[in-house]
Amino acid sequence: MPTLRTVAFLIACNAFADTRLVLLGTGTPNADPERSGPAVAIVVDGASYLVDAGPGIVRRAAAAAAKGFPALAPPHLKRVFLSHLHSDHTLGLPDVMFTPWTLERTEAIHIYGPKGTRAMIQNLESAWSADRGIRLGGGEPSNRTGYRAVAHEIRPGVVYRDERVEVTAIPVKHGAWKEAYGYRFVSRDRAIVVSGDAAPSPSLAEACNGCDILLHEVYSTAGFTRRPPEWQRYHSRYHTSSSELAELAARARPKLLVLYHQLFWGTSEADLILELQQGYKGKVACGRDLDVF
């Protein structure tokens, strides 16, 4: 049930909100040239909210901007919500911190994530200090504000709210990580839940509860049987199989289930959807980079 504060927020929202989910990267650590590292965008009324920062994020965002989403042009990338601190979800952070600055972003970027986010941002700022010094003092036209990053270490619950959207962090299971989050975005016209990396987590079904879109990671149940035992032990602790996701989605009841961060292991997109449909009868889409929902 929504809280009274959430209801008040929804009433105050712009009645003409137009919310879209844009998949910037649907990949995994595998170096698939067709799938950039995990990163998605929620675009609401011309403002963008990113979840995760996998490799290639700024160029994928620029491609989405060229296809009709100007909120994803580099100067407008100002908010990132990290699900956890695995490298494939964060290797694009220096890109999204510094590239938009060189392309005339003047505002600081705000980065929300679990414990450790602040240290990561500080270390990245230190690693690129020589670059920053040359750009500021070496004759390149530049501003003195757009490179700044503000880290927010979060806990479960509402972590962000503005006139367009309310963002709630959802604790999820992800193997040995002590803190990992999915996110629920609520605007005037849509509720979208993003799993991040997660083993089957009842919290995601509860957060969705009939939401418009559930974006969830998945691996092929059939492909899993062909993996070596040590990798089976890993994946079963850290990620969600198609059969497990079918059960979770049946409880979550999204209007649309979108798959991303897919591990196919020799199966096709059609095969993966068929695996889901053995236990889930709702609408399913297998996401690709730059898909829009």
C-alpha positions as CSV (number, residue, x, y, z in Angstrom):
1,M,0.0,0.0,0.0
2,P,1.3,3.5,-0.8
3,T,2.0,5.8,2.1
4,L,0.1,9.0,2.6
5,R,3.3,10.9,1.7
6,T,3.5,8.9,-1.6
7,V,-0.1,9.6,-2.4
8,A,0.4,13.3,-1.8
9,F,3.5,13.2,-4.0
10,L,1.5,11.6,-6.9
11,I,-1.2,14.2,-6.6
12,A,1.4,17.0,-6.8
13,C,3.0,15.5,-9.9
14,N,2.6,17.0,-13.3
15,A,-0.7,15.5,-14.7
16,F,0.9,15.3,-18.1
17,A,3.8,13.1,-17.1
18,D,5.2,10.9,-19.9
19,T,7.4,8.1,-18.6
20,R,9.6,5.8,-20.7
21,L,12.0,3.0,-19.9
22,V,15.1,3.2,-22.2
23,L,17.5,0.3,-22.2
24,L,21.0,1.7,-22.7
25,G,22.9,-1.5,-22.0
26,T,21.5,-5.0,-21.5
27,G,24.8,-6.9,-21.3
28,T,26.8,-8.8,-18.7
29,P,30.6,-9.0,-18.1
30,N,30.7,-11.0,-21.4
31,A,32.2,-8.8,-24.1
32,D,29.2,-8.9,-26.5
33,P,29.6,-6.1,-29.0
34,E,25.8,-6.0,-29.4
35,R,25.1,-5.4,-25.7
36,S,26.8,-2.7,-23.7
37,G,27.2,-3.0,-20.0
38,P,24.2,-2.8,-17.8
39,A,22.6,0.6,-17.7
40,V,19.0,1.8,-18.1
41,A,17.2,5.1,-18.1
42,I,13.9,6.2,-16.8
43,V,12.9,9.3,-18.7
44,V,10.1,11.5,-17.3
45,D,8.9,14.8,-18.7
46,G,12.3,15.5,-20.3
47,A,14.4,14.5,-17.3
48,S,16.6,11.3,-17.1
49,Y,17.3,9.0,-14.2
50,L,20.0,6.4,-14.8
51,V,20.3,3.0,-13.1
52,D,23.8,1.6,-13.2
53,A,26.7,2.7,-15.3
54,G,28.1,-0.2,-17.3
55,P,30.7,0.2,-20.1
56,G,29.5,2.4,-23.0
57,I,26.8,4.2,-21.1
58,V,27.5,7.8,-22.4
59,R,27.6,6.7,-26.1
60,R,24.5,4.6,-25.7
61,A,22.8,7.6,-24.0
62,A,23.9,9.8,-26.9
63,A,22.4,7.2,-29.4
64,A,19.1,7.3,-27.5
65,A,19.2,11.1,-27.6
66,A,19.6,11.0,-31.3
67,K,16.6,8.7,-31.5
68,G,14.3,11.2,-29.8
69,F,15.2,11.4,-26.2
70,P,17.1,14.7,-25.7
71,A,17.0,14.1,-21.9
72,L,19.7,11.5,-22.5
73,A,22.1,13.9,-24.3
74,P,25.4,14.0,-22.3
75,P,24.9,17.4,-20.7
76,H,21.7,16.2,-19.2
77,L,23.1,13.1,-17.4
78,K,22.9,14.3,-13.8
79,R,21.5,11.4,-11.7
80,V,22.7,7.8,-11.3
81,F,21.3,5.1,-9.0
82,L,23.7,2.2,-8.5
83,S,22.3,-1.3,-7.8
84,H,25.6,-2.5,-6.4
85,L,29.3,-2.1,-6.9
86,H,30.2,-5.0,-9.2
87,S,32.6,-3.7,-11.9
88,D,30.3,-4.4,-14.9
89,H,27.7,-2.1,-13.3
90,T,30.2,0.7,-12.4
91,L,33.0,0.7,-15.1
92,G,31.0,3.5,-16.9
93,L,31.1,5.8,-13.9
94,P,34.2,7.8,-14.9
95,D,32.6,8.1,-18.3
96,V,29.3,9.5,-17.0
97,M,31.2,11.7,-14.4
98,F,33.6,13.3,-16.8
99,T,32.6,13.0,-20.5
100,P,29.4,15.1,-20.1
101,W,31.5,17.8,-18.4
102,T,33.7,18.0,-21.4
103,L,30.5,18.3,-23.4
104,E,29.4,21.3,-21.4
105,R,27.5,19.9,-18.5
106,T,27.6,22.6,-15.8
107,E,25.8,20.9,-12.9
108,A,27.3,18.3,-10.5
109,I,26.2,14.7,-11.0
110,H,24.5,13.0,-8.1
111,I,25.3,9.3,-7.6
112,Y,23.2,7.2,-5.2
113,G,24.3,3.8,-4.1
114,P,25.2,1.3,-1.3
115,K,27.9,1.7,1.2
116,G,31.2,2.1,-0.6
117,T,29.8,4.5,-3.2
118,R,31.4,7.5,-1.6
119,A,34.9,5.9,-1.5
120,M,34.6,4.8,-5.1
121,I,33.7,8.3,-6.3
122,Q,36.5,9.9,-4.3
123,N,39.0,7.4,-5.8
124,L,37.7,8.1,-9.4
125,E,38.0,11.8,-8.9
126,S,41.6,11.3,-7.7
127,A,42.4,9.0,-10.6
128,W,41.4,11.6,-13.1
129,S,42.9,14.6,-11.2
130,A,45.5,15.2,-13.9
131,D,42.9,15.3,-16.6
132,R,40.8,17.7,-14.6
133,G,43.8,19.9,-14.0
134,I,44.7,20.2,-17.6
135,R,41.2,20.8,-18.7
136,L,40.8,23.6,-16.1
137,G,44.2,25.2,-16.5
138,G,45.6,24.1,-19.8
139,G,43.6,26.4,-22.1
140,E,40.6,24.2,-22.9
141,P,37.3,26.0,-22.6
142,S,35.7,24.5,-19.5
143,N,33.6,25.2,-16.5
144,R,34.5,24.6,-12.9
145,T,31.3,22.9,-11.8
146,G,30.3,20.2,-14.2
147,Y,33.0,17.6,-13.2
148,R,31.8,17.5,-9.6
149,A,30.2,14.3,-8.3
150,V,28.1,14.1,-5.2
151,A,27.8,10.7,-3.6
152,H,24.8,9.6,-1.6
153,E,25.1,6.3,0.3
154,I,21.6,5.0,0.7
155,R,19.5,2.6,2.8
156,P,16.2,0.8,1.9
157,G,13.2,3.1,1.4
158,V,12.6,6.4,-0.5
159,V,16.0,7.7,-1.6
160,Y,15.0,10.5,-4.0
161,R,12.0,12.6,-4.9
162,D,11.4,15.6,-7.1
163,E,8.4,17.1,-9.0
164,R,8.5,14.2,-11.5
165,V,9.4,11.0,-9.8
166,E,9.8,9.2,-6.5
167,V,12.6,6.6,-6.2
168,T,12.6,3.8,-3.7
169,A,15.6,1.5,-3.0
170,I,14.6,-2.2,-2.7
171,P,17.0,-4.5,-0.9
172,V,17.7,-7.6,-3.0
173,K,19.8,-10.8,-2.6
174,H,23.0,-10.9,-4.7
175,G,25.3,-13.6,-3.3
176,A,28.0,-12.3,-0.9
177,W,27.2,-8.6,-1.5
178,K,26.1,-7.2,1.9
179,E,24.2,-4.4,0.1
180,A,22.5,-4.7,-3.3
181,Y,19.4,-2.8,-4.5
182,G,16.7,-2.8,-7.0
183,Y,14.7,0.4,-7.6
184,R,11.1,1.4,-7.9
185,F,10.3,4.6,-9.9
186,V,6.9,6.1,-9.5
187,S,5.8,9.0,-11.7
188,R,2.3,10.4,-12.4
189,D,1.6,7.8,-15.1
190,R,3.8,4.7,-14.4
191,A,5.4,2.5,-11.9
192,I,8.6,0.8,-13.0
193,V,10.7,-1.6,-11.0
194,V,14.3,-2.4,-12.0
195,S,15.9,-5.5,-10.4
196,G,19.6,-4.7,-10.8
197,D,21.5,-8.0,-10.3
198,A,19.5,-10.2,-8.0
199,A,18.9,-13.8,-7.0
200,P,15.2,-14.4,-6.5
201,S,14.1,-11.7,-4.1
202,P,10.5,-11.5,-2.8
203,S,11.1,-7.8,-2.1
204,L,11.0,-7.2,-5.9
205,A,7.6,-8.9,-6.3
206,E,6.3,-6.9,-3.4
207,A,7.6,-3.7,-4.8
208,C,6.1,-4.4,-8.2
209,N,2.6,-5.6,-7.1
210,G,1.0,-5.0,-10.4
211,C,3.5,-2.4,-11.6
212,D,3.6,-1.2,-15.2
213,I,7.0,-2.7,-16.0
214,L,9.2,-5.1,-14.1
215,L,12.7,-5.0,-15.7
216,H,14.5,-8.1,-14.4
217,E,17.8,-9.9,-15.0
218,V,17.7,-13.6,-16.0
219,Y,19.7,-16.6,-17.0
220,S,18.6,-19.6,-19.2
221,T,17.5,-22.6,-17.2
222,A,18.5,-24.9,-20.0
223,G,21.8,-23.2,-20.5
224,F,22.6,-23.5,-16.8
225,T,22.6,-27.3,-17.0
226,R,25.6,-27.0,-19.4
227,R,27.7,-24.8,-17.1
228,P,30.6,-26.2,-15.0
229,P,29.6,-27.0,-11.4
230,E,31.6,-24.1,-9.9
231,W,29.7,-21.7,-12.2
232,Q,26.4,-23.3,-11.3
233,R,27.1,-22.7,-7.7
234,Y,27.9,-19.0,-8.4
235,H,25.0,-18.2,-10.6
236,S,22.4,-19.9,-8.4
237,R,23.5,-17.6,-5.5
238,Y,23.9,-14.4,-7.5
239,H,21.3,-14.5,-10.3
240,T,17.8,-15.6,-11.2
241,S,16.9,-18.4,-13.6
242,S,14.1,-18.2,-16.1
243,S,12.1,-20.7,-14.1
244,E,12.6,-18.8,-10.9
245,L,11.7,-15.5,-12.6
246,A,8.5,-17.1,-13.9
247,E,7.5,-17.8,-10.3
248,L,8.5,-14.4,-9.1
249,A,6.7,-12.6,-12.0
250,A,3.5,-14.6,-11.3
251,R,3.5,-13.1,-7.8
252,A,4.6,-9.6,-9.0
253,R,1.9,-9.4,-11.8
254,P,3.6,-6.7,-13.9
255,K,1.7,-5.4,-16.9
256,L,4.9,-6.1,-18.8
257,L,8.0,-8.2,-17.9
258,V,11.2,-7.1,-19.6
259,L,14.3,-9.2,-19.5
260,Y,17.8,-7.7,-19.4
261,H,21.3,-8.7,-18.3
262,Q,20.5,-12.0,-20.0
263,L,22.8,-15.0,-19.8
264,F,21.8,-17.1,-22.8
265,W,24.5,-19.8,-22.8
266,G,23.6,-21.1,-26.3
267,T,19.9,-20.4,-26.1
268,S,18.1,-17.9,-28.3
269,E,15.9,-15.0,-27.2
270,A,12.9,-17.0,-28.3
271,D,14.1,-20.0,-26.3
272,L,14.5,-17.8,-23.2
273,I,11.0,-16.4,-23.5
274,L,9.6,-19.9,-24.0
275,E,11.3,-21.0,-20.7
276,L,9.6,-18.1,-19.0
277,Q,6.2,-18.9,-20.5
278,Q,6.3,-22.4,-19.1
279,G,5.5,-20.9,-15.7
280,Y,4.3,-17.4,-16.5
281,K,1.5,-16.4,-18.8
282,G,1.9,-12.6,-18.7
283,K,3.4,-10.4,-21.4
284,V,7.2,-10.8,-21.8
285,A,9.8,-8.9,-23.9
286,C,13.5,-9.8,-24.2
287,G,15.3,-6.5,-24.1
288,R,18.0,-5.3,-26.4
289,D,20.2,-2.1,-26.2
290,L,18.2,1.0,-27.1
291,D,14.8,-0.7,-26.8
292,V,12.1,1.7,-25.4
293,F,9.1,0.7,-23.4
